[in-house]
Amino acid sequence: MQRMGNKVPNRMNRLASVKARAILHTCLGMKQRGSILIAFDSEGEKNARPLAEAAAKRKGFLVTEYRISKDNQDERPLEDLAAQMKENDVTVFCVNQRRIVTYGHSDARTLAVGEGKRVAFLTQDLVETPSSRDLKRIHLKSKRLGALLERTHRVALVTGKGRRRLDLALNGRKSFPLSSILVRAGDWGAVPDYAEAAISPIEEESEGEVEIDGAIMGYGSLKTPLVLHFKGGLLSSFEGKEFSKRLQEILENRHGSSSKILCELGLGANHLRKSIRGEFDDKKILGSAHIAIGDNHTIGGKNRADLHIDFLVRRPRILFDGRELDLRRV
C-alpha cells in the first residue's frame, strides 16, 4: 500500500517538471542564455522549486532564488527585491493572491518592465499549464479584446437581469492585453494561462450601478450579489449581505477618496476556464468582466492609491459604443 501511495506524488512531481520546462520555453521564451529571478513566499514555494530546478538544468542560465519572509507583510516589493528585478532578464513571482495583486500594480514592476525586463506572476499550479496551442489561442483573444477597448469611446455594463447599468468613458486610453506569452522585452503578465484585456476608464466619468455576482479578488466568491453605486467616478454607496461590512472596514482604513475611484475595466480572455473558484484566476474567464477601485497609475490611469480591489461579474451584457457584443465571438 505504501508503494502505491508514493506513485501519485512522484507522477505529480514529474508532471510539474515537464510543465515548468513548458513555461520557461513557451511562456517566457527562455531558449538561450539569460538570467531569471524566482521570488516566492511560503504559499508559492512548491511551484517555485520545479521552476528553479528546470531553469538550473539549462545551459547558460543564471538562476537566483529570493524567499519572501512570512514576517514581511509589505504590500510592495522591498527595495532589494525591486533592485534584483531590474538586474534579471525575467522575474517570476510564486506568491499568494494578495501579493499577486499588489506587486502587479507596484512601481517596482513598472520600473522593471520599463527597462525591458519581463515580469510574470504564477497564478495557478504548474500542473495546470495547458498546451502551447491553447496558450497561443488565448493570447490572440486577449489582443483582440484589447484592440476592441482601444477603439471604443464608451462602455456600458448591464447587470442584475437588466436592472442595473454602469457607464464608463474610455476615450482612447491605452489597453493592456495580458496573457501568458511573455517573450518580448518589457512584457508582463501571469502564467501559466491567465489572460485579460484591461483598461483604465476616465476616472471622473463613471456613472451608474453594477451588480457583482462572481467574486472579489483576494476575498473569495460570492453567494449573494454586491451592488456598487458610482457617481462622478467615485464609489458612492454599496449594499449586499456578504461583503458590505468588510468593504466598509477596508475603506475606513484608507485615507482620502483615491481608494474609491473606479480605476479599471477588465475582460476575461481564457476559453478554457468555465467556473468560479474564488481565486485570482476567476478574472480570466472568457465572457466575464471585472471592475476595480483604487490604484491605476501603472495601467494607464492617473490615480494613485494604497489599494486595488477587483470585482468580478460572471457574464454581463456589454455595450461598446451602444452595440452589444458577445466576447466569445470577438
C-alpha positions as CSV (number, residue, x, y, z in Angstrom):
1,M,0.0,0.0,0.0
2,Q,2.8,2.4,0.8
3,R,4.5,1.8,-2.5
4,M,1.2,2.5,-4.4
5,G,0.7,5.7,-2.3
6,N,4.0,7.1,-3.5
7,K,3.2,6.8,-7.2
8,V,0.8,9.8,-7.3
9,P,3.3,12.3,-5.7
10,N,6.1,11.0,-7.9
11,R,3.9,11.3,-11.0
12,M,2.8,14.8,-10.0
13,N,6.5,15.8,-9.4
14,R,7.4,14.6,-12.9
15,L,4.4,16.5,-14.4
16,A,5.4,19.7,-12.6
17,S,8.9,19.4,-14.0
18,V,7.5,19.0,-17.5
19,K,5.2,21.9,-17.1
20,A,8.0,24.1,-15.6
21,R,10.0,23.5,-18.8
22,A,7.0,24.4,-20.9
23,I,6.6,27.7,-19.0
24,L,10.2,28.6,-19.5
25,H,10.2,27.7,-23.2
26,T,6.7,28.7,-24.4
27,C,5.5,31.4,-21.9
28,L,8.8,33.1,-21.2
29,G,10.7,32.3,-24.4
30,M,13.9,31.4,-22.4
31,K,15.6,29.3,-25.1
32,Q,19.1,30.6,-24.9
33,R,21.3,32.3,-22.3
34,G,19.6,34.5,-19.7
35,S,19.0,35.3,-16.1
36,I,15.9,34.5,-14.1
37,L,14.9,35.6,-10.6
38,I,12.3,33.4,-8.9
39,A,10.7,35.1,-5.9
40,F,8.4,33.1,-3.7
41,D,6.6,33.1,-0.3
42,S,5.6,30.1,1.8
43,E,2.4,29.5,-0.3
44,G,4.3,29.6,-3.6
45,E,7.4,27.6,-2.7
46,K,6.0,24.2,-4.0
47,N,5.8,25.7,-7.5
48,A,9.0,27.8,-7.3
49,R,11.2,24.7,-6.7
50,P,10.4,22.9,-10.0
51,L,10.8,26.2,-11.9
52,A,14.2,26.9,-10.3
53,E,15.3,23.3,-10.9
54,A,14.2,23.3,-14.6
55,A,16.0,26.6,-15.2
56,A,19.2,25.5,-13.4
57,K,19.4,22.5,-15.8
58,R,19.5,24.8,-18.8
59,K,23.0,25.6,-20.0
60,G,23.9,29.3,-19.8
61,F,21.1,30.2,-17.4
62,L,21.8,32.2,-14.2
63,V,19.1,31.4,-11.6
64,T,18.5,33.5,-8.4
65,E,16.0,32.5,-5.8
66,Y,14.5,35.0,-3.4
67,R,12.5,33.9,-0.4
68,I,9.9,36.4,0.9
69,S,9.8,36.1,4.6
70,K,6.5,35.3,6.2
71,D,7.2,38.3,8.5
72,N,7.2,40.6,5.5
73,Q,3.7,41.9,5.3
74,D,4.6,44.9,3.0
75,E,2.2,45.4,0.1
76,R,5.0,46.3,-2.3
77,P,8.3,44.6,-3.1
78,L,11.1,45.5,-0.7
79,E,14.0,47.7,-2.1
80,D,16.4,44.8,-2.5
81,L,13.9,42.7,-4.4
82,A,12.9,45.6,-6.6
83,A,16.6,46.1,-7.4
84,Q,17.0,42.5,-8.4
85,M,14.0,42.7,-10.7
86,K,15.9,45.3,-12.7
87,E,19.0,43.1,-12.8
88,N,17.5,39.9,-14.2
89,D,16.0,39.3,-17.7
90,V,12.9,37.6,-16.2
91,T,11.3,37.7,-12.7
92,V,8.8,35.1,-11.8
93,F,6.7,35.6,-8.7
94,C,5.3,32.5,-6.9
95,V,3.3,34.3,-4.2
96,N,-0.1,34.4,-2.6
97,Q,-3.0,36.2,-4.2
98,R,-2.8,39.4,-2.2
99,R,0.8,39.8,-3.3
100,I,0.0,39.0,-6.9
101,V,-2.4,42.0,-7.0
102,T,-0.3,44.5,-5.1
103,Y,3.0,43.5,-6.7
104,G,1.4,43.6,-10.1
105,H,0.3,47.2,-9.6
106,S,3.6,48.3,-8.0
107,D,6.2,50.8,-9.1
108,A,8.8,48.0,-8.9
109,R,7.0,46.1,-11.6
110,T,6.6,49.2,-13.7
111,L,10.2,50.2,-13.5
112,A,11.5,46.7,-14.3
113,V,9.4,46.4,-17.4
114,G,10.3,50.0,-18.4
115,E,13.9,48.8,-18.6
116,G,13.0,46.0,-20.9
117,K,12.8,43.3,-18.2
118,R,9.9,40.7,-18.1
119,V,7.8,40.0,-15.1
120,A,5.5,37.0,-14.6
121,F,3.2,36.0,-11.8
122,L,2.3,32.3,-11.3
123,T,-1.4,32.2,-10.5
124,Q,-2.1,28.5,-10.8
125,D,-0.2,25.3,-10.0
126,L,2.3,24.3,-12.7
127,V,0.4,21.1,-13.5
128,E,-2.5,23.2,-14.8
129,T,-0.4,24.6,-17.7
130,P,-2.3,23.9,-21.0
131,S,-1.0,23.1,-24.4
132,S,1.1,25.6,-26.5
133,R,-1.7,25.7,-29.0
134,D,-4.3,26.8,-26.4
135,L,-1.8,29.3,-24.9
136,K,-1.4,30.9,-28.3
137,R,-5.2,31.0,-28.9
138,I,-5.8,32.7,-25.6
139,H,-3.0,35.2,-26.3
140,L,-4.7,36.2,-29.6
141,K,-8.1,36.6,-27.9
142,S,-6.6,38.9,-25.4
143,K,-5.0,41.1,-28.1
144,R,-8.4,41.3,-30.0
145,L,-10.2,42.3,-26.9
146,G,-7.6,44.9,-26.1
147,A,-7.9,46.4,-29.6
148,L,-11.7,46.5,-29.2
149,L,-11.3,48.5,-25.9
150,E,-8.9,51.0,-27.6
151,R,-11.3,51.8,-30.4
152,T,-14.3,52.2,-28.1
153,H,-15.2,55.5,-26.5
154,R,-17.9,54.4,-24.0
155,V,-18.7,51.0,-22.5
156,A,-21.8,50.1,-20.6
157,L,-22.1,47.0,-18.3
158,V,-25.7,45.8,-17.9
159,T,-26.2,43.5,-14.9
160,G,-28.8,42.4,-12.4
161,K,-31.1,40.9,-15.2
162,G,-31.1,44.3,-16.9
163,R,-32.0,46.3,-13.9
164,R,-28.6,48.0,-13.4
165,R,-26.3,49.8,-15.8
166,L,-22.8,51.2,-15.3
167,D,-21.4,53.6,-17.9
168,L,-17.6,54.1,-18.3
169,A,-15.7,56.5,-20.6
170,L,-12.5,55.1,-22.3
171,N,-11.9,57.9,-24.8
172,G,-8.7,56.5,-26.5
173,R,-6.9,55.3,-23.4
174,K,-4.3,52.5,-24.0
175,S,-5.4,49.0,-23.2
176,F,-3.2,46.3,-21.6
177,P,-3.8,42.9,-23.2
178,L,-2.4,40.5,-20.7
179,S,-1.6,36.8,-21.5
180,S,0.9,34.2,-20.6
181,I,3.1,34.6,-23.8
182,L,5.8,36.9,-22.4
183,V,8.6,36.8,-24.9
184,R,9.3,40.4,-25.7
185,A,11.3,42.9,-23.8
186,G,9.0,44.7,-21.3
187,D,6.3,42.1,-21.3
188,W,4.5,41.3,-18.1
189,G,1.5,39.2,-17.1
190,A,0.6,35.9,-15.4
191,V,1.4,32.3,-16.1
192,P,0.5,29.6,-16.9
193,D,-2.7,30.7,-18.7
194,Y,-4.0,33.9,-17.2
195,A,-5.4,36.3,-19.8
196,E,-7.4,39.5,-19.8
197,A,-7.7,42.8,-21.6
198,A,-7.5,45.7,-19.1
199,I,-8.0,49.4,-19.5
200,S,-8.3,52.4,-17.1
201,P,-11.6,54.4,-17.6
202,I,-11.5,58.2,-17.4
203,E,-11.5,58.5,-13.6
204,E,-14.2,61.2,-13.2
205,E,-16.7,59.9,-15.6
206,S,-18.0,56.5,-14.4
207,E,-21.7,56.7,-13.6
208,G,-24.4,54.2,-12.5
209,E,-24.5,50.9,-10.7
210,V,-23.3,47.4,-11.2
211,E,-24.3,44.1,-9.6
212,I,-21.3,41.9,-8.7
213,D,-22.2,38.3,-8.7
214,G,-18.9,36.5,-9.1
215,A,-16.1,37.2,-6.7
216,I,-13.9,39.8,-5.0
217,M,-10.3,39.1,-5.8
218,G,-8.4,38.2,-2.6
219,Y,-11.6,37.7,-0.6
220,G,-13.4,34.8,-2.4
221,S,-16.5,34.1,-4.4
222,L,-20.0,35.5,-3.7
223,K,-23.1,33.6,-2.8
224,T,-25.3,36.7,-2.9
225,P,-24.7,39.8,-5.1
226,L,-23.0,43.0,-4.0
227,V,-24.3,46.2,-5.7
228,L,-21.8,49.1,-6.2
229,H,-23.0,52.7,-7.0
230,F,-20.8,55.2,-8.7
231,K,-21.1,58.9,-9.2
232,G,-18.5,61.1,-10.8
233,G,-16.2,58.1,-10.9
234,L,-16.3,57.6,-7.1
235,L,-17.9,54.7,-5.3
236,S,-20.7,56.5,-3.6
237,S,-22.5,53.6,-1.8
238,F,-22.9,49.8,-1.8
239,E,-25.1,47.1,-0.4
240,G,-25.0,43.4,-0.1
241,K,-25.4,40.7,2.6
242,E,-21.9,39.2,2.3
243,F,-19.2,41.8,1.7
244,S,-20.6,45.2,2.6
245,K,-19.4,45.2,6.1
246,R,-15.9,44.0,5.1
247,L,-15.7,46.6,2.3
248,Q,-16.7,49.4,4.7
249,E,-13.9,48.3,7.1
250,I,-11.3,48.3,4.3
251,L,-12.3,51.7,3.0
252,E,-12.4,53.2,6.5
253,N,-8.7,52.3,7.0
254,R,-7.7,54.2,3.8
255,H,-7.2,58.0,3.6
256,G,-8.9,60.2,1.0
257,S,-11.2,59.4,-1.9
258,S,-8.5,57.9,-4.2
259,S,-9.3,54.4,-2.9
260,K,-12.9,54.8,-4.1
261,I,-12.1,55.7,-7.7
262,L,-13.3,53.3,-10.4
263,C,-9.9,52.6,-11.8
264,E,-10.1,49.6,-14.2
265,L,-12.3,47.6,-16.5
266,G,-11.1,44.1,-17.5
267,L,-12.4,41.5,-19.9
268,G,-11.5,37.8,-19.4
269,A,-9.9,36.1,-22.4
270,N,-9.4,32.4,-21.5
271,H,-11.9,30.0,-23.1
272,L,-10.7,27.0,-21.0
273,R,-11.8,28.3,-17.6
274,K,-15.5,27.9,-17.0
275,S,-16.2,28.1,-13.3
276,I,-15.7,30.5,-10.4
277,R,-13.3,29.1,-7.7
278,G,-13.0,32.2,-5.6
279,E,-9.4,33.0,-6.7
280,F,-7.4,35.4,-8.7
281,D,-7.7,33.4,-11.9
282,D,-11.5,33.8,-12.0
283,K,-10.9,37.0,-13.8
284,K,-9.6,35.2,-16.9
285,I,-13.0,33.5,-17.7
286,L,-14.0,34.4,-21.3
287,G,-17.3,36.3,-21.2
288,S,-16.7,37.7,-17.7
289,A,-15.9,41.3,-16.9
290,H,-14.4,42.9,-13.8
291,I,-14.1,46.4,-12.5
292,A,-11.7,47.7,-9.8
293,I,-11.4,50.5,-7.3
294,G,-8.2,52.2,-6.3
295,D,-4.8,52.4,-7.9
296,N,-4.4,52.5,-11.7
297,H,-1.3,54.6,-12.3
298,T,0.6,51.5,-13.5
299,I,-2.0,50.6,-16.1
300,G,-2.5,53.9,-18.0
301,G,-4.5,55.8,-15.4
302,K,-3.7,58.8,-13.2
303,N,-5.0,57.6,-9.8
304,R,-2.6,56.6,-7.0
305,A,-4.0,54.7,-4.1
306,D,-2.8,52.3,-1.5
307,L,-5.2,49.5,-2.6
308,H,-6.6,47.9,-5.7
309,I,-9.7,45.6,-5.4
310,D,-11.2,43.7,-8.3
311,F,-14.9,42.8,-8.5
312,L,-16.0,40.1,-10.9
313,V,-19.3,39.9,-12.9
314,R,-19.8,36.4,-14.3
315,R,-21.5,37.2,-17.6
316,P,-22.7,40.8,-18.1
317,R,-24.3,42.3,-21.2
318,I,-21.6,44.7,-22.5
319,L,-22.3,47.5,-24.9
320,F,-19.4,49.0,-26.9
321,D,-20.5,52.5,-28.1
322,G,-24.0,51.3,-27.8
323,R,-23.5,48.0,-29.6
324,E,-23.8,44.8,-27.6
325,L,-21.2,42.2,-28.4
326,D,-20.6,38.6,-27.2
327,L,-17.0,38.5,-26.1
328,R,-16.7,34.8,-27.0
329,R,-17.2,35.8,-30.7
330,V,-14.8,38.7,-30.8
